[in-house]
């Protein structure tokens, strides 16, 4: 069976209406949750093989988030699915208005390599909850997890409902999108690839959700709680060896507290990842290509801490740098690795000028003790989401939408927002037939005054 025939079978299954009921959707979410639990050890093994993640990190940053998301959806799905009765205008009285939430249809979920299980399954859970059929393209750059995803999905779902496609993304994705019109494309990955996906989708007017990246700043004000800020910045940056789309990409630190922050961050790195080359809690770079790019950044400034690396083990030590030119690639490309430049500032305007060189970050982190500064920064900087006096934690909230803005993406998901991302609002007006006033029909001559009274 070729790709076109396989995709058409999925379309036929969706058109049968089999995925529409709440009971069906909940059953599939339960099946997915159970399958993940049954393969728990294999998940840990695959994530270790691809990224050297410990079991604990694999659980709190991948599997645990998925399980919690599914549980939340199971608890709330029936409520989310309910049609909503809304008010009607005087013009349409005595009609009734209802907004329904329809599935989108057959959706394509394209996932990256850095959180190769979580960033597939969060999308899959949302698409199942909304009643769709799904085609999954996991990342070939995390091969062990990619193979396991196909094993898990095929063990519980028929291919006409949820199907996994393997291969080189640059070849497979255009082939899929050229032979079949998906009803939605959900992509997580880099900005350049996101633009290419968007162009493919635009040819067929396919709506998209793009979860991209960018250079996410962390601001450390003079009144910040430095010791706590240092620990949370180190955790946020070096989790998954810096290969996180919402990791702090650079720090803008007030000049008066830079030295204190650097010293506290050094302490935190040593406490969290002592002997990081052998550390249980410190992973590896995904491949040699990324390793070479990251090592090239080490020549673009002064190394304050770290910098050791070993290509054979794809290891780069947690690294802090300063004296980096704003024109260097380190300050103009998403780093996506364990290299963290620090830039000093003396005024908010000075710091904003740096941020504006790479606007619309996916995440924004601010460390301050001032409510006034909080308000000023949040109201001034355009960003997808973020934290005050923390990093990464906003991603784990079911009740907040996660997504980018401008260069960092479009659309959002998590919790009900995932359900909404894979649903379409459908408005229906129902008008009774027991009353049918002639004033609604032509000829309209002489009724302008009446219309002005009613429609205003």
DRENDRENTOR-113454 format. One record per residue (C-alpha): residue number from 1; x, y, z. Coordinates in nm, 2 decimals. Example, Ala and Ser with C-alpha at 12.3 -4.5 7.8 and 13.67 -1.06 7.14 Angstrom:
! residues 2
+------+--------+--------+--------+
! mido !     c1 !     c2 !     c3 !
+------+--------+--------+--------+
!    1 !   1.23 !  -0.45 !   0.78 !
!    2 !   1.37 !  -0.11 !   0.71 !
+------+--------+--------+--------+
***
This chain:
! residues 456
+------+--------+--------+--------+
! mido !     c1 !     c2 !     c3 !
+------+--------+--------+--------+
!    1 !   0.00 !   0.00 !   0.00 !
!    2 !   0.14 !   0.34 !  -0.10 !
!    3 !   0.13 !   0.65 !   0.11 !
!    4 !  -0.17 !   0.80 !  -0.07 !
!    5 !  -0.38 !   0.49 !  -0.02 !
!    6 !  -0.28 !   0.46 !   0.35 !
!    7 !  -0.38 !   0.83 !   0.41 !
!    8 !  -0.71 !   0.78 !   0.23 !
!    9 !  -0.79 !   0.49 !   0.46 !
!   10 !  -0.74 !   0.73 !   0.75 !
!   11 !  -0.97 !   0.98 !   0.59 !
!   12 !  -1.23 !   0.72 !   0.53 !
!   13 !  -1.21 !   0.61 !   0.90 !
!   14 !  -1.25 !   0.97 !   1.02 !
!   15 !  -1.54 !   1.02 !   0.79 !
!   16 !  -1.72 !   0.72 !   0.94 !
!   17 !  -1.77 !   0.92 !   1.26 !
!   18 !  -1.61 !   0.65 !   1.47 !
!   19 !  -1.39 !   0.91 !   1.66 !
!   20 !  -1.66 !   1.15 !   1.75 !
!   21 !  -1.82 !   1.02 !   2.08 !
!   22 !  -1.69 !   1.12 !   2.42 !
!   23 !  -1.68 !   0.75 !   2.52 !
!   24 !  -1.46 !   0.66 !   2.23 !
!   25 !  -1.22 !   0.95 !   2.29 !
!   26 !  -1.19 !   0.87 !   2.66 !
!   27 !  -1.13 !   0.50 !   2.59 !
!   28 !  -0.84 !   0.59 !   2.35 !
!   29 !  -0.68 !   0.82 !   2.61 !
!   30 !  -0.70 !   0.54 !   2.86 !
!   31 !  -0.54 !   0.31 !   2.61 !
!   32 !  -0.26 !   0.55 !   2.54 !
!   33 !  -0.19 !   0.60 !   2.91 !
!   34 !  -0.19 !   0.23 !   2.98 !
!   35 !   0.05 !   0.16 !   2.69 !
!   36 !   0.29 !   0.43 !   2.81 !
!   37 !   0.29 !   0.27 !   3.16 !
!   38 !   0.34 !  -0.08 !   3.01 !
!   39 !   0.65 !   0.05 !   2.82 !
!   40 !   0.79 !   0.26 !   3.10 !
!   41 !   1.13 !   0.09 !   3.13 !
!   42 !   1.17 !   0.09 !   2.75 !
!   43 !   1.09 !   0.46 !   2.75 !
!   44 !   1.37 !   0.52 !   3.00 !
!   45 !   1.61 !   0.31 !   2.80 !
!   46 !   1.53 !   0.49 !   2.47 !
!   47 !   1.57 !   0.84 !   2.62 !
!   48 !   1.90 !   0.74 !   2.78 !
!   49 !   2.02 !   0.60 !   2.45 !
!   50 !   1.93 !   0.91 !   2.25 !
!   51 !   2.00 !   1.19 !   2.51 !
!   52 !   2.15 !   1.02 !   2.82 !
!   53 !   1.86 !   1.12 !   3.03 !
!   54 !   1.83 !   0.97 !   3.37 !
!   55 !   1.51 !   0.79 !   3.47 !
!   56 !   1.42 !   1.08 !   3.70 !
!   57 !   1.46 !   1.34 !   3.43 !
!   58 !   1.29 !   1.13 !   3.17 !
!   59 !   0.99 !   1.10 !   3.41 !
!   60 !   0.96 !   1.46 !   3.52 !
!   61 !   1.03 !   1.62 !   3.18 !
!   62 !   0.87 !   1.37 !   2.95 !
!   63 !   0.66 !   1.07 !   3.07 !
!   64 !   0.52 !   1.23 !   3.39 !
!   65 !   0.40 !   1.54 !   3.20 !
!   66 !   0.22 !   1.32 !   2.95 !
!   67 !   0.05 !   1.10 !   3.21 !
!   68 !  -0.06 !   1.41 !   3.40 !
!   69 !  -0.20 !   1.57 !   3.08 !
!   70 !  -0.40 !   1.26 !   2.99 !
!   71 !  -0.54 !   1.24 !   3.35 !
!   72 !  -0.64 !   1.61 !   3.33 !
!   73 !  -0.81 !   1.55 !   2.99 !
!   74 !  -1.00 !   1.24 !   3.11 !
!   75 !  -1.13 !   1.44 !   3.40 !
!   76 !  -1.25 !   1.74 !   3.19 !
!   77 !  -1.32 !   1.61 !   2.84 !
!   78 !  -1.70 !   1.57 !   2.87 !
!   79 !  -1.73 !   1.93 !   2.99 !
!   80 !  -1.51 !   2.06 !   2.71 !
!   81 !  -1.71 !   1.88 !   2.45 !
!   82 !  -2.04 !   2.03 !   2.54 !
!   83 !  -2.21 !   2.26 !   2.29 !
!   84 !  -2.24 !   2.62 !   2.42 !
!   85 !  -2.56 !   2.81 !   2.41 !
!   86 !  -2.49 !   3.18 !   2.34 !
!   87 !  -2.71 !   3.49 !   2.32 !
!   88 !  -2.88 !   3.61 !   2.00 !
!   89 !  -2.93 !   3.96 !   1.87 !
!   90 !  -3.26 !   4.13 !   1.86 !
!   91 !  -3.26 !   4.08 !   1.48 !
!   92 !  -3.26 !   3.70 !   1.52 !
!   93 !  -3.51 !   3.68 !   1.80 !
!   94 !  -3.67 !   3.43 !   1.88 !
!   95 !  -3.39 !   3.21 !   1.73 !
!   96 !  -3.14 !   3.02 !   1.95 !
!   97 !  -2.76 !   3.01 !   1.89 !
!   98 !  -2.53 !   2.72 !   1.97 !
!   99 !  -2.16 !   2.68 !   1.93 !
!  100 !  -2.04 !   2.33 !   1.87 !
!  101 !  -1.68 !   2.20 !   1.89 !
!  102 !  -1.60 !   1.98 !   1.60 !
!  103 !  -1.28 !   1.77 !   1.54 !
!  104 !  -1.06 !   1.91 !   1.27 !
!  105 !  -1.03 !   1.58 !   1.08 !
!  106 !  -0.70 !   1.41 !   0.99 !
!  107 !  -0.40 !   1.60 !   1.16 !
!  108 !  -0.03 !   1.57 !   1.11 !
!  109 !   0.19 !   1.60 !   1.42 !
!  110 !   0.56 !   1.66 !   1.35 !
!  111 !   0.79 !   1.63 !   1.66 !
!  112 !   1.15 !   1.73 !   1.74 !
!  113 !   1.43 !   1.53 !   1.89 !
!  114 !   1.50 !   1.72 !   2.22 !
!  115 !   1.20 !   1.59 !   2.41 !
!  116 !   1.11 !   1.32 !   2.16 !
!  117 !   0.84 !   1.14 !   2.36 !
!  118 !   0.67 !   1.43 !   2.53 !
!  119 !   0.64 !   1.66 !   2.23 !
!  120 !   0.48 !   1.38 !   2.03 !
!  121 !   0.25 !   1.25 !   2.30 !
!  122 !   0.12 !   1.58 !   2.43 !
!  123 !   0.00 !   1.66 !   2.08 !
!  124 !  -0.14 !   1.31 !   2.03 !
!  125 !  -0.34 !   1.33 !   2.35 !
!  126 !  -0.49 !   1.67 !   2.25 !
!  127 !  -0.58 !   1.54 !   1.90 !
!  128 !  -0.74 !   1.22 !   2.05 !
!  129 !  -0.94 !   1.43 !   2.30 !
!  130 !  -1.07 !   1.65 !   2.02 !
!  131 !  -1.18 !   1.35 !   1.81 !
!  132 !  -0.93 !   1.35 !   1.53 !
!  133 !  -0.74 !   1.09 !   1.33 !
!  134 !  -0.36 !   1.13 !   1.35 !
!  135 !  -0.05 !   1.09 !   1.15 !
!  136 !   0.27 !   1.11 !   1.36 !
!  137 !   0.62 !   1.20 !   1.23 !
!  138 !   0.87 !   1.15 !   1.51 !
!  139 !   1.22 !   1.28 !   1.48 !
!  140 !   1.47 !   1.06 !   1.31 !
!  141 !   1.74 !   1.23 !   1.51 !
!  142 !   1.62 !   1.04 !   1.83 !
!  143 !   1.61 !   0.70 !   1.66 !
!  144 !   1.56 !   0.48 !   1.97 !
!  145 !   1.26 !   0.69 !   2.09 !
!  146 !   1.12 !   0.72 !   1.74 !
!  147 !   1.11 !   0.34 !   1.70 !
!  148 !   0.96 !   0.30 !   2.04 !
!  149 !   0.69 !   0.55 !   1.96 !
!  150 !   0.58 !   0.35 !   1.66 !
!  151 !   0.58 !   0.03 !   1.87 !
!  152 !   0.36 !   0.19 !   2.14 !
!  153 !   0.12 !   0.34 !   1.90 !
!  154 !   0.08 !   0.03 !   1.68 !
!  155 !   0.03 !  -0.19 !   1.99 !
!  156 !  -0.30 !  -0.02 !   2.08 !
!  157 !  -0.43 !   0.18 !   1.78 !
!  158 !  -0.52 !   0.06 !   1.43 !
!  159 !  -0.33 !   0.24 !   1.15 !
!  160 !  -0.64 !   0.38 !   1.00 !
!  161 !  -0.69 !   0.58 !   1.33 !
!  162 !  -0.33 !   0.67 !   1.43 !
!  163 !  -0.04 !   0.60 !   1.21 !
!  164 !   0.34 !   0.66 !   1.25 !
!  165 !   0.56 !   0.76 !   0.96 !
!  166 !   0.94 !   0.72 !   0.99 !
!  167 !   1.22 !   0.86 !   0.78 !
!  168 !   1.41 !   1.17 !   0.70 !
!  169 !   1.18 !   1.46 !   0.78 !
!  170 !   1.31 !   1.68 !   0.49 !
!  171 !   1.20 !   1.41 !   0.25 !
!  172 !   0.90 !   1.25 !   0.42 !
!  173 !   0.71 !   1.55 !   0.52 !
!  174 !   0.69 !   1.72 !   0.18 !
!  175 !   0.59 !   1.39 !   0.03 !
!  176 !   0.30 !   1.35 !   0.28 !
!  177 !   0.18 !   1.71 !   0.24 !
!  178 !   0.20 !   1.71 !  -0.14 !
!  179 !  -0.01 !   1.39 !  -0.18 !
!  180 !  -0.27 !   1.46 !   0.09 !
!  181 !  -0.46 !   1.75 !   0.24 !
!  182 !  -0.43 !   1.74 !   0.61 !
!  183 !  -0.69 !   1.93 !   0.81 !
!  184 !  -0.42 !   2.07 !   1.05 !
!  185 !  -0.04 !   2.05 !   1.09 !
!  186 !   0.11 !   2.07 !   1.44 !
!  187 !   0.48 !   2.13 !   1.42 !
!  188 !   0.74 !   2.17 !   1.70 !
!  189 !   1.09 !   2.25 !   1.60 !
!  190 !   1.33 !   2.52 !   1.47 !
!  191 !   1.23 !   2.84 !   1.31 !
!  192 !   1.38 !   2.76 !   0.96 !
!  193 !   1.20 !   2.42 !   0.94 !
!  194 !   0.88 !   2.58 !   1.07 !
!  195 !   0.89 !   2.83 !   0.79 !
!  196 !   0.92 !   2.55 !   0.54 !
!  197 !   0.63 !   2.36 !   0.69 !
!  198 !   0.42 !   2.68 !   0.68 !
!  199 !   0.50 !   2.73 !   0.31 !
!  200 !   0.39 !   2.37 !   0.23 !
!  201 !   0.07 !   2.42 !   0.43 !
!  202 !  -0.01 !   2.75 !   0.27 !
!  203 !  -0.03 !   2.59 !  -0.08 !
!  204 !  -0.34 !   2.40 !   0.04 !
!  205 !  -0.46 !   2.65 !   0.29 !
!  206 !  -0.39 !   2.40 !   0.58 !
!  207 !  -0.41 !   2.57 !   0.92 !
!  208 !  -0.10 !   2.52 !   1.14 !
!  209 !   0.02 !   2.53 !   1.49 !
!  210 !   0.39 !   2.62 !   1.50 !
!  211 !   0.58 !   2.58 !   1.83 !
!  212 !   0.92 !   2.72 !   1.74 !
!  213 !   1.21 !   2.87 !   1.95 !
!  214 !   1.43 !   3.18 !   1.94 !
!  215 !   1.65 !   3.35 !   2.19 !
!  216 !   1.47 !   3.35 !   2.52 !
!  217 !   1.63 !   3.60 !   2.77 !
!  218 !   1.66 !   3.59 !   3.14 !
!  219 !   1.67 !   3.93 !   3.32 !
!  220 !   1.84 !   3.95 !   3.66 !
!  221 !   1.76 !   4.29 !   3.81 !
!  222 !   1.97 !   4.45 !   4.08 !
!  223 !   1.71 !   4.36 !   4.35 !
!  224 !   1.68 !   4.00 !   4.24 !
!  225 !   1.72 !   3.71 !   4.50 !
!  226 !   2.06 !   3.62 !   4.36 !
!  227 !   2.12 !   3.28 !   4.53 !
!  228 !   1.78 !   3.15 !   4.43 !
!  229 !   1.80 !   3.31 !   4.08 !
!  230 !   2.14 !   3.13 !   4.02 !
!  231 !   2.00 !   2.79 !   4.11 !
!  232 !   1.69 !   2.83 !   3.90 !
!  233 !   1.88 !   2.97 !   3.60 !
!  234 !   2.13 !   2.68 !   3.62 !
!  235 !   1.85 !   2.43 !   3.64 !
!  236 !   1.66 !   2.59 !   3.35 !
!  237 !   1.96 !   2.62 !   3.13 !
!  238 !   2.13 !   2.29 !   3.18 !
!  239 !   1.83 !   2.05 !   3.21 !
!  240 !   1.85 !   1.82 !   2.90 !
!  241 !   2.20 !   1.96 !   2.85 !
!  242 !   2.06 !   2.30 !   2.74 !
!  243 !   1.86 !   2.13 !   2.45 !
!  244 !   1.53 !   2.29 !   2.55 !
!  245 !   1.34 !   2.54 !   2.34 !
!  246 !   1.24 !   2.74 !   2.65 !
!  247 !   1.58 !   2.73 !   2.82 !
!  248 !   1.73 !   3.07 !   2.90 !
!  249 !   1.94 !   3.15 !   2.59 !
!  250 !   2.13 !   3.44 !   2.75 !
!  251 !   2.13 !   3.63 !   3.07 !
!  252 !   2.09 !   4.01 !   3.09 !
!  253 !   2.22 !   4.09 !   3.44 !
!  254 !   2.24 !   4.42 !   3.61 !
!  255 !   2.60 !   4.52 !   3.62 !
!  256 !   2.59 !   4.57 !   4.00 !
!  257 !   2.51 !   4.21 !   4.07 !
!  258 !   2.69 !   4.03 !   3.79 !
!  259 !   2.99 !   3.90 !   3.99 !
!  260 !   2.76 !   3.77 !   4.27 !
!  261 !   2.54 !   3.60 !   4.02 !
!  262 !   2.84 !   3.43 !   3.84 !
!  263 !   2.98 !   3.30 !   4.17 !
!  264 !   2.64 !   3.16 !   4.28 !
!  265 !   2.59 !   3.00 !   3.94 !
!  266 !   2.93 !   2.83 !   3.96 !
!  267 !   2.83 !   2.69 !   4.30 !
!  268 !   2.50 !   2.57 !   4.16 !
!  269 !   2.66 !   2.40 !   3.86 !
!  270 !   2.91 !   2.22 !   4.09 !
!  271 !   2.63 !   2.12 !   4.33 !
!  272 !   2.40 !   1.99 !   4.05 !
!  273 !   2.64 !   1.84 !   3.81 !
!  274 !   2.97 !   1.77 !   4.00 !
!  275 !   3.21 !   1.60 !   3.75 !
!  276 !   2.95 !   1.66 !   3.48 !
!  277 !   3.13 !   1.43 !   3.23 !
!  278 !   3.03 !   1.14 !   3.46 !
!  279 !   2.72 !   1.30 !   3.62 !
!  280 !   2.41 !   1.09 !   3.65 !
!  281 !   2.20 !   1.40 !   3.60 !
!  282 !   2.38 !   1.55 !   3.30 !
!  283 !   2.31 !   1.43 !   2.94 !
!  284 !   2.48 !   1.45 !   2.61 !
!  285 !   2.46 !   1.65 !   2.29 !
!  286 !   2.23 !   1.49 !   2.03 !
!  287 !   2.48 !   1.44 !   1.75 !
!  288 !   2.82 !   1.55 !   1.62 !
!  289 !   2.68 !   1.82 !   1.39 !
!  290 !   2.52 !   2.00 !   1.69 !
!  291 !   2.84 !   1.94 !   1.90 !
!  292 !   3.06 !   2.11 !   1.64 !
!  293 !   2.83 !   2.41 !   1.63 !
!  294 !   2.82 !   2.44 !   2.01 !
!  295 !   3.20 !   2.41 !   2.04 !
!  296 !   3.24 !   2.69 !   1.78 !
!  297 !   3.06 !   2.92 !   2.02 !
!  298 !   3.32 !   2.87 !   2.28 !
!  299 !   3.56 !   3.08 !   2.07 !
!  300 !   3.33 !   3.38 !   2.07 !
!  301 !   3.39 !   3.52 !   2.42 !
!  302 !   3.55 !   3.48 !   2.75 !
!  303 !   3.48 !   3.15 !   2.93 !
!  304 !   3.40 !   3.22 !   3.30 !
!  305 !   3.33 !   2.86 !   3.39 !
!  306 !   3.34 !   2.53 !   3.21 !
!  307 !   3.42 !   2.49 !   2.84 !
!  308 !   3.56 !   2.14 !   2.86 !
!  309 !   3.43 !   1.91 !   2.58 !
!  310 !   3.48 !   1.56 !   2.44 !
!  311 !   3.35 !   1.48 !   2.09 !
!  312 !   3.37 !   1.10 !   2.14 !
!  313 !   3.12 !   1.13 !   2.43 !
!  314 !   2.92 !   1.42 !   2.28 !
!  315 !   3.00 !   1.60 !   2.60 !
!  316 !   3.02 !   1.97 !   2.66 !
!  317 !   3.06 !   2.10 !   3.02 !
!  318 !   2.81 !   2.35 !   3.15 !
!  319 !   2.96 !   2.68 !   3.04 !
!  320 !   2.92 !   3.04 !   3.14 !
!  321 !   3.07 !   3.32 !   2.91 !
!  322 !   3.09 !   3.69 !   2.90 !
!  323 !   3.25 !   3.96 !   2.67 !
!  324 !   3.05 !   3.82 !   2.38 !
!  325 !   2.98 !   4.06 !   2.10 !
!  326 !   2.62 !   4.12 !   2.02 !
!  327 !   2.71 !   4.06 !   1.66 !
!  328 !   2.85 !   3.71 !   1.73 !
!  329 !   2.65 !   3.41 !   1.62 !
!  330 !   2.63 !   3.31 !   1.98 !
!  331 !   2.40 !   3.61 !   2.03 !
!  332 !   2.21 !   3.57 !   1.71 !
!  333 !   2.14 !   3.20 !   1.68 !
!  334 !   1.94 !   2.99 !   1.92 !
!  335 !   2.21 !   2.81 !   2.12 !
!  336 !   2.02 !   2.49 !   2.21 !
!  337 !   2.31 !   2.36 !   2.42 !
!  338 !   2.50 !   2.41 !   2.75 !
!  339 !   2.66 !   2.74 !   2.67 !
!  340 !   2.52 !   3.05 !   2.85 !
!  341 !   2.64 !   3.41 !   2.77 !
!  342 !   2.60 !   3.68 !   3.03 !
!  343 !   2.55 !   4.04 !   2.92 !
!  344 !   2.54 !   4.33 !   3.16 !
!  345 !   2.30 !   4.63 !   3.16 !
!  346 !   2.25 !   4.94 !   3.37 !
!  347 !   1.91 !   5.04 !   3.26 !
!  348 !   1.59 !   4.88 !   3.13 !
!  349 !   1.63 !   5.06 !   2.80 !
!  350 !   1.97 !   4.92 !   2.75 !
!  351 !   1.85 !   4.56 !   2.81 !
!  352 !   1.55 !   4.61 !   2.59 !
!  353 !   1.78 !   4.71 !   2.30 !
!  354 !   1.95 !   4.37 !   2.33 !
!  355 !   1.62 !   4.18 !   2.34 !
!  356 !   1.49 !   4.37 !   2.03 !
!  357 !   1.78 !   4.23 !   1.82 !
!  358 !   1.60 !   3.90 !   1.84 !
!  359 !   1.24 !   3.99 !   1.92 !
!  360 !   0.94 !   3.77 !   2.01 !
!  361 !   1.12 !   3.51 !   2.22 !
!  362 !   0.93 !   3.19 !   2.31 !
!  363 !   1.01 !   3.23 !   2.68 !
!  364 !   1.10 !   3.52 !   2.91 !
!  365 !   1.23 !   3.50 !   3.26 !
!  366 !   1.26 !   3.79 !   3.51 !
!  367 !   1.42 !   3.78 !   3.85 !
!  368 !   1.33 !   4.08 !   4.07 !
!  369 !   1.18 !   4.17 !   4.40 !
!  370 !   0.98 !   4.46 !   4.26 !
!  371 !   0.62 !   4.44 !   4.15 !
!  372 !   0.67 !   4.76 !   3.96 !
!  373 !   0.95 !   4.61 !   3.76 !
!  374 !   0.75 !   4.30 !   3.70 !
!  375 !   0.47 !   4.50 !   3.55 !
!  376 !   0.70 !   4.71 !   3.34 !
!  377 !   0.88 !   4.42 !   3.18 !
!  378 !   0.57 !   4.21 !   3.12 !
!  379 !   0.39 !   4.50 !   2.96 !
!  380 !   0.69 !   4.59 !   2.74 !
!  381 !   0.83 !   4.26 !   2.60 !
!  382 !   0.64 !   4.05 !   2.35 !
!  383 !   0.70 !   3.68 !   2.44 !
!  384 !   0.52 !   3.35 !   2.43 !
!  385 !   0.52 !   3.27 !   2.81 !
!  386 !   0.75 !   3.29 !   3.10 !
!  387 !   0.81 !   3.31 !   3.47 !
!  388 !   0.89 !   3.56 !   3.74 !
!  389 !   1.17 !   3.43 !   3.97 !
!  390 !   1.17 !   3.09 !   3.80 !
!  391 !   1.25 !   2.91 !   3.47 !
!  392 !   1.08 !   2.64 !   3.26 !
!  393 !   0.80 !   2.58 !   3.52 !
!  394 !   0.52 !   2.75 !   3.32 !
!  395 !   0.55 !   2.47 !   3.06 !
!  396 !   0.41 !   2.22 !   3.31 !
!  397 !   0.08 !   2.41 !   3.38 !
!  398 !  -0.24 !   2.25 !   3.25 !
!  399 !  -0.43 !   2.57 !   3.30 !
!  400 !  -0.21 !   2.81 !   3.10 !
!  401 !  -0.17 !   2.81 !   2.72 !
!  402 !   0.18 !   2.73 !   2.59 !
!  403 !   0.29 !   2.88 !   2.26 !
!  404 !   0.50 !   3.15 !   2.08 !
!  405 !   0.44 !   3.48 !   1.92 !
!  406 !   0.58 !   3.62 !   1.60 !
!  407 !   0.91 !   3.45 !   1.52 !
!  408 !   0.86 !   3.20 !   1.80 !
!  409 !   0.55 !   3.05 !   1.66 !
!  410 !   0.17 !   3.06 !   1.64 !
!  411 !  -0.11 !   2.89 !   1.83 !
!  412 !  -0.09 !   2.73 !   2.17 !
!  413 !  -0.17 !   2.41 !   2.35 !
!  414 !  -0.16 !   2.22 !   2.69 !
!  415 !  -0.47 !   2.11 !   2.88 !
!  416 !  -0.79 !   2.25 !   2.74 !
!  417 !  -0.58 !   2.46 !   2.50 !
!  418 !  -0.47 !   2.14 !   2.34 !
!  419 !  -0.83 !   2.03 !   2.30 !
!  420 !  -0.91 !   2.38 !   2.15 !
!  421 !  -0.60 !   2.36 !   1.92 !
!  422 !  -0.74 !   2.04 !   1.75 !
!  423 !  -1.10 !   2.15 !   1.75 !
!  424 !  -1.30 !   2.38 !   1.53 !
!  425 !  -1.58 !   2.61 !   1.65 !
!  426 !  -1.90 !   2.56 !   1.45 !
!  427 !  -2.19 !   2.81 !   1.49 !
!  428 !  -2.55 !   2.71 !   1.44 !
!  429 !  -2.86 !   2.94 !   1.45 !
!  430 !  -3.20 !   2.76 !   1.49 !
!  431 !  -3.50 !   2.96 !   1.40 !
!  432 !  -3.86 !   2.86 !   1.49 !
!  433 !  -4.12 !   2.84 !   1.22 !
!  434 !  -4.43 !   2.93 !   1.42 !
!  435 !  -4.36 !   3.30 !   1.36 !
!  436 !  -4.25 !   3.45 !   1.03 !
!  437 !  -4.30 !   3.83 !   1.02 !
!  438 !  -4.32 !   3.98 !   0.67 !
!  439 !  -4.10 !   4.27 !   0.78 !
!  440 !  -3.79 !   4.05 !   0.74 !
!  441 !  -3.85 !   4.01 !   0.37 !
!  442 !  -3.84 !   4.25 !   0.07 !
!  443 !  -3.96 !   4.49 !  -0.04 !
!  444 !  -3.76 !   4.70 !   0.22 !
!  445 !  -3.86 !   5.04 !   0.10 !
!  446 !  -3.97 !   5.27 !   0.38 !
!  447 !  -3.83 !   5.05 !   0.66 !
!  448 !  -3.50 !   5.23 !   0.71 !
!  449 !  -3.62 !   5.40 !   1.03 !
!  450 !  -3.73 !   5.06 !   1.17 !
!  451 !  -3.40 !   4.90 !   1.08 !
!  452 !  -3.21 !   5.17 !   1.26 !
!  453 !  -3.42 !   5.12 !   1.57 !
!  454 !  -3.35 !   4.75 !   1.57 !
!  455 !  -2.99 !   4.72 !   1.44 !
!  456 !  -2.76 !   4.95 !   1.64 !
+------+--------+--------+--------+
***
